[in-house]
Amino acid sequence: MNQIEVFEEIDAPPEVVWDVLLEFESYPEWNPFVRAIEGEPTEGERLRVRIDPPNSRGMTFKPEVVAVEENRRLVWLGRLVVPFAFDGYHEFHLEPIDAGEPSGARRTRLLHRETFRGALVPLLLDQESLEAGFAAMNAAVKKRAEARVEATK
């Protein structure tokens, strides 16, 4: 098992960050890592996801959405051909920061994580490139969410 975890603290409430993450149609405009997602973020649905990791080959895959918790968590499971050859359990997790504020959380900790399992993981996983892609995407989510908050002030 291999795991990549990249955190980002964002000066925007979880609902704003969630909206940014779910606006799949705008990914080509701002997302440097996940260049496109087609489909609905609904449990049991299949998405079509295109990633372009830095300094690595891009790929398109069709994961199944396995969990959706509004303003909190989106999870999908991707597989290469057969189960347990190369499985990727991908998660976006939003955690409110300073939730004790009278008006609710004003900040969010974004966890972008993927857990890889399977016999082909040692051969196919380019962990360094994917980690750089996660970090680039998190930074882009932060920039977009914070710009939305600023626009409402």
N, C-alpha and C positions, 0 to 999 in steps of 0.2 A: 504494500500500500504506500502510495506517495500522496502528499497533500501540499497544496499551495494555499496560503492565506495572506491576503493583503487588506489592511484596514485604512480607512480614510475618515477623518472627522470633518463634518460639513456644517457650516453655519446656516442650516435650513432645517425646518421640522421634517419628521419622517414622511408626512404626507406629500410634501413637495419632492423629496428625493424619490419616493415611490412613483409619483407621476412621471418623473424624468425616466426612470427605469422602464416603465411600461409603455412609453411612447415609441414603440418599435419602428414606426414609419419614419421617424426623424433620425434614427441611428446613423445613416450615411452622412448626415450633415455634421455630426459632432463626435461620433464615437471612433477613436483610432484603432480599437481592437475588435469589437463585435461590429462588423460593418453592416450587417443586416439580420433581422429576425422577421420571419413571416409566421403567422398563426396567432392563436389566442392564448393568453396566459391563464388557462383553465386546467384544473387537474384532469389527467387522462388524455389531454390533447397532445398532438405532435407538433413541434415547432420545426422550422427550417432555419438553421443558424449558420451564418457565414462569419468566420473569424480570420483575421490577418495578424498573427503575432509578429512583433518586430524581429527582423533578421531570420525569418523562418517562412516556410510555405504556409499559405492560407489553406483553409479547408472548409467544406460545408458538411454539416451533419444534421440528423433529424432526431433530436432527443424528445423524450416524453416528459411532460410537466407532471411532477409527482407531488408538489405541495405549493399552495398559494395561500398566504395569510396577509390580507390587505394591510398595507403600510408597515409590514413587518418582514415577510419572507417570500422569496420565489425560488423554487428548486426544480431542476430538471435532471434526468438521467439519460446520458448518451452512451451508445454502445457501438463498437466496431464489429459488425457482422453478427457475432454470436455472443451470448452472455459470458462474462468472465474472461474474455480474450483481452479486451481493453474497454473498461467501463469508466465513465466520468460522472461523478455525482456533483453537480454544479449548484452553488447556492449564493444568493444575495440575501444578506440578513441586515435589517435596519434596527438599530437600538437607539431609543431616545436618550439624549444626554440632558441633564438638568430637568427631568420630567416633573420635579416638584414645583416648578414655576406656576404661579397662579393661572397663567394663560396657556399652560402646557409646554411641552418640549420645544425649544427653539433651535436645538442642534441635534445632529444625528451622527452616530458612528456606523459607517458602512463596512460590513465584512463581506469580502468577495472571496469565496473559497471553492476549491475543487478537490475532491478526493478521487484518486485514480486507483483502480484495482484490475488485476488480470495478468495473465501470462506474458502479454506483449508490452506491458507498461515499461519494463526496463529497455526495450528496444526502440519504442516509438515516442516516449515522452521527452519533450524538449522543455524541461522545467524552467530553465532560465528565461527562455523566450516567452513562455506563457506567463510567468510571474511579472515580467516587464509589461506585457500586454494588460494584465489585471491592474497594475499600478497606473498605466496610462488611462485606462477606462475610468478607474476610480477618480483620478484627477479631473477628467472631463465631466464626470457626473457632478463632482463638487463645483466646478466652475459654472455649469449650467444651472444647478439648483440654487446656488448663491446669487446668481444673476437674476433669477426669478424673484427671490426674496427682496433684493435691492429694488427691483422694478415696482414693487408694491409699496415702497416707503414714501 
